[in-house]
Amino acid sequence: MSIVSLRQEYHRLICEQIIKKTWSKKYEEHCPNFADVTNRSSIDIAWGIVGRLACAAEGDKIAGRLPGLV
């Protein structure tokens, strides 16, 4: 397997298993779950990352996870 195909598979798995949508009350819109939902720049950067990975943030926030807790 080439490094390019490994990277593509890695990005696919990130899109499929990690990136989800969450709601920004402040901006009244959905944004990727890794954005600071109170910061416009953070939301824009997060959407830029989602775009570069060529995936869509789908579904709701990951169940059972709270920010800052592992």
Buried (B, 14 or more C-beta within 10 A) or exposed (E): EEEEEEEEEEBEEBBEEEBBBBEBEEEEEBBBBBBBBEBBEBBEBBBEBBEEBEBEBEEEEEEEEEEEEE
